[in-house]
């Protein structure tokens, strides 16, 4: 589990953290009855009527099932739902703990959709040219870094964070350090995406993510050394999750790394495995802090390692951030219901669908910008990048540009970025402003509008 604005540290001393899910309330399901012939008949009847499909596609917990069913004996209904899930489930083991996951219609349809849409090229699937892949990848890495950090308490505006990354400004506070760390980590993962996971690499991911953000710097890139971490429901005064003991970490991490690197004896779809890896880091809670960011980073790594290139362009953390309550409940439901991963996997796949749709919308808007910028290509001496720079100034007259920002935005060398900007100065579209002996900023020139008013 990760700490966010919905989690509150109510007591803290050295190496002691006590997290409370402040707003989460959940009624525990009744004990499942025996799977008698009557229960099996009920399950089949619910399947035939379509009632079971509604429960399974959204993978509802008892607290939702009991309100949606119109049948009288709700405990029998719940047992029938559980029977239907178990017969469709596969089982996993990490250390001494058993987990299960189902193969519902929703899960299978969603996996099929992602398999279809992550093959081939960006051009054929979501309509972006190969030449723009780097630009969109950098933009998505920035978005993912911002949202993943904001989920865990980073408090800064998206605009300010984006400018910091694009212009490579030095972070000024803990929130900005968290975001920059996330960006550096995501870039690192893209570089090592084809490699296997190891204990050393897992610790390196945590070190990159947590550098300069923990109360004790000795905890950066290190597993926790005590069991003084609890997740509690403050409304009921109950502990809802106590991570496995420190003594169990070596075998749990060993099993997780093997799960990451090796093909399972029984086939498990890679996206399912990615979701399980995400969950397990949160559940094992191997670090004192930064578990959520590490979990999401490992999910991205695993997906890229297994050829799901589209993941590189998705900002899943934005969807999770916007549905934080459901994210947390997916953890709680899983643990409360005999480690049934169906809750978390279903939630995660829904988040991926939303991220994919958001990506398509984003690309469509960017394509419109490219079309709008195309008219500036009519200007003699202006290339594609320069046309887009003119469009940036046209849309935001007060914008201040730097060569570093242009370098990062278009994934070009600093020399090329400076050449483009100086060319626009010579053409009369930009004005150069000296910041110091070396640094230059670029703003809209006094002749900007007169230069473009005749362009159609």
Residue pairs with C-beta under 8 A, 6 or more apart in sequence:
1 7
1 19
1 21
1 231
1 241
1 282
1 285
1 291
1 292
1 328
1 331
2 151
2 152
2 282
2 291
2 292
2 293
2 295
3 9
3 19
3 152
3 153
3 289
3 292
4 151
4 152
4 153
4 292
4 324
5 153
6 21
6 22
6 23
6 24
6 324
6 325
6 328
7 19
7 20
7 21
7 22
7 231
8 19
8 20
8 22
8 234
9 17
9 18
9 19
10 18
10 20
10 234
11 18
12 18
14 216
15 216
15 224
15 225
15 226
15 228
15 288
16 226
16 228
17 228
17 229
17 288
17 289
18 228
18 229
18 230
18 232
19 229
19 230
19 231
19 232
20 231
20 232
20 233
20 234
21 231
21 232
21 233
21 234
21 240
21 328
21 332
22 234
22 235
23 235
23 325
24 233
24 235
24 240
24 325
24 328
24 329
24 332
25 233
25 235
25 236
26 61
26 63
26 233
26 240
26 329
26 332
26 333
26 336
27 62
27 63
28 62
28 336
29 61
29 62
29 63
29 78
29 336
29 337
30 62
30 75
30 78
32 78
32 79
32 82
33 39
33 75
33 76
33 79
35 79
35 83
38 76
39 76
39 79
39 80
39 83
40 80
40 83
42 76
42 77
42 80
43 52
43 80
43 81
43 83
43 84
46 52
46 55
46 77
46 80
46 81
46 84
47 53
47 84
51 69
52 80
52 81
52 84
53 105
54 60
54 68
55 65
55 68
55 81
56 81
56 84
56 85
56 102
56 104
56 105
56 106
57 104
57 105
57 106
58 64
58 106
58 346
59 102
59 104
59 106
59 342
59 343
59 346
60 68
61 329
61 333
61 336
61 337
61 343
62 78
62 337
65 74
65 77
65 78
65 81
66 74
66 77
66 78
69 77
71 77
85 102
85 340
85 342
86 100
88 102
88 103
88 104
89 100
89 101
89 102
89 103
89 340
89 342
90 100
90 101
90 103
90 266
90 268
91 98
91 99
91 100
92 98
92 99
92 100
92 101
92 259
92 276
92 341
93 99
93 255
94 252
94 255
94 256
94 259
94 280
94 284
95 244
95 248
95 251
95 252
95 255
96 248
97 244
97 339
98 339
99 276
99 339
99 340
99 341
100 338
100 339
100 340
100 341
100 342
101 272
101 276
101 340
101 341
101 342
101 345
102 340
102 342
104 342
104 346
106 346
106 349
107 272
107 342
107 345
107 346
107 349
110 349
110 352
110 353
111 269
111 271
111 272
111 349
113 353
114 271
114 308
114 310
114 352
114 356
117 125
117 126
117 310
117 356
118 125
118 307
118 308
118 309
118 310
118 311
119 125
121 130
122 128
122 129
122 130
122 132
122 133
122 136
122 313
123 129
123 130
125 310
126 310
126 359
126 360
126 363
127 363
127 364
127 367
128 136
128 363
128 366
128 367
134 411
135 409
135 410
135 411
136 313
136 363
136 366
137 190
137 312
137 313
138 408
138 409
138 411
140 312
140 313
140 314
140 315
140 359
141 183
141 186
141 187
141 190
141 312
142 161
142 162
142 165
142 166
142 183
143 315
143 318
144 182
144 186
144 300
144 314
144 315
144 316
144 317
144 318
145 161
145 165
145 179
145 180
145 182
145 183
145 185
145 186
146 154
146 158
146 161
146 162
146 179
146 182
147 315
147 317
147 318
147 320
147 321
148 182
148 292
148 293
148 296
148 297
148 317
148 321
149 175
149 178
149 179
149 181
149 182
149 293
150 156
150 179
150 321
151 292
151 317
151 320
151 321
151 324
152 178
152 290
152 292
152 293
153 175
153 178
154 161
154 174
154 175
154 176
154 178
154 179
155 175
156 173
156 175
156 176
156 179
161 176
161 179
163 169
163 405
164 171
164 176
164 179
164 180
165 179
165 180
165 183
165 408
166 404
166 405
166 408
166 409
167 402
167 404
167 405
167 408
168 404
168 408
171 177
171 179
171 180
174 212
174 213
177 211
177 212
177 213
178 213
178 293
181 208
181 209
181 210
181 211
181 212
181 213
182 209
182 293
182 297
184 208
185 205
185 208
185 209
185 293
185 297
186 297
186 300
188 205
188 208
189 205
189 297
189 300
189 301
189 304
190 304
190 312
192 201
192 301
193 301
193 304
193 305
194 305
195 201
195 305
196 260
196 261
197 257
197 260
197 261
197 298
197 301
198 257
199 253
199 257
202 253
202 257
202 294
202 298
203 221
203 222
203 223
204 221
205 294
205 297
205 298
205 301
206 220
206 221
206 222
206 287
206 290
206 294
207 220
207 221
209 290
209 293
209 294
209 297
210 219
210 220
210 221
210 287
210 289
210 290
210 293
211 220
213 289
213 290
214 220
214 288
214 289
214 290
216 288
219 287
219 288
219 289
222 287
223 246
223 249
223 253
223 286
223 287
224 246
224 249
224 285
224 286
224 287
224 288
225 246
226 246
227 242
227 243
227 245
227 246
229 242
229 243
229 285
229 288
230 239
230 241
230 242
231 239
231 240
231 241
231 242
232 238
232 239
232 240
233 239
233 240
240 332
240 335
240 336
241 283
241 331
241 332
241 335
243 283
243 284
243 285
244 252
244 284
244 285
249 284
249 286
252 280
252 284
252 286
253 284
253 286
256 277
256 280
256 281
256 284
259 273
259 276
259 277
259 280
260 273
260 277
260 298
260 302
264 273
268 276
270 302
270 303
270 306
270 307
270 308
271 303
271 308
271 349
271 352
272 345
273 302
273 306
274 299
274 302
274 303
274 306
274 308
275 299
275 341
275 344
275 345
275 348
275 349
276 341
276 345
277 295
277 298
277 299
277 302
278 295
278 296
278 298
278 299
278 344
278 348
279 295
279 331
279 334
279 341
279 344
280 295
281 291
281 294
281 295
281 298
282 291
282 292
282 295
282 331
283 331
283 334
283 335
285 291
287 294
296 316
296 317
296 320
299 316
300 311
300 312
303 311
304 311
304 312
310 356
310 359
313 359
314 352
314 355
314 356
314 359
315 355
315 358
315 359
316 351
316 352
316 355
318 355
318 358
319 351
319 352
319 354
319 355
319 358
320 327
320 351
323 347
323 351
326 347
327 347
327 351
329 343
330 343
330 344
330 346
330 347
330 348
331 344
333 340
333 343
333 344
334 340
334 341
334 342
334 343
334 344
337 343
369 388
369 391
370 388
372 391
373 387
373 388
373 390
373 391
374 387
375 455
375 456
376 382
376 386
376 387
376 390
376 391
376 452
376 455
377 383
377 384
377 387
378 455
379 387
379 390
379 427
379 451
379 455
381 423
381 427
382 390
382 423
382 424
382 427
383 420
385 406
385 410
385 412
385 420
386 420
386 423
386 424
388 410
389 401
389 406
389 420
389 421
389 424
389 430
390 424
390 429
390 452
392 399
392 401
393 399
393 401
393 429
393 430
393 444
393 448
394 452
397 444
398 444
399 443
399 444
400 433
400 441
400 442
400 443
401 421
401 430
401 441
401 442
401 443
402 439
402 440
402 441
402 442
403 414
403 417
403 418
403 421
403 440
404 414
404 417
406 412
406 417
406 420
406 421
407 413
407 414
407 416
407 417
410 417
421 430
421 432
421 442
422 432
424 430
424 442
425 431
425 432
425 442
425 445
427 451
428 445
428 447
428 448
428 451
429 444
429 445
429 447
429 448
429 451
429 452
430 442
430 443
430 444
430 445
430 448
431 442
431 443
431 444
431 445
431 446
432 440
432 441
432 442
433 440
433 441
433 442
433 443
434 440
435 441
445 451
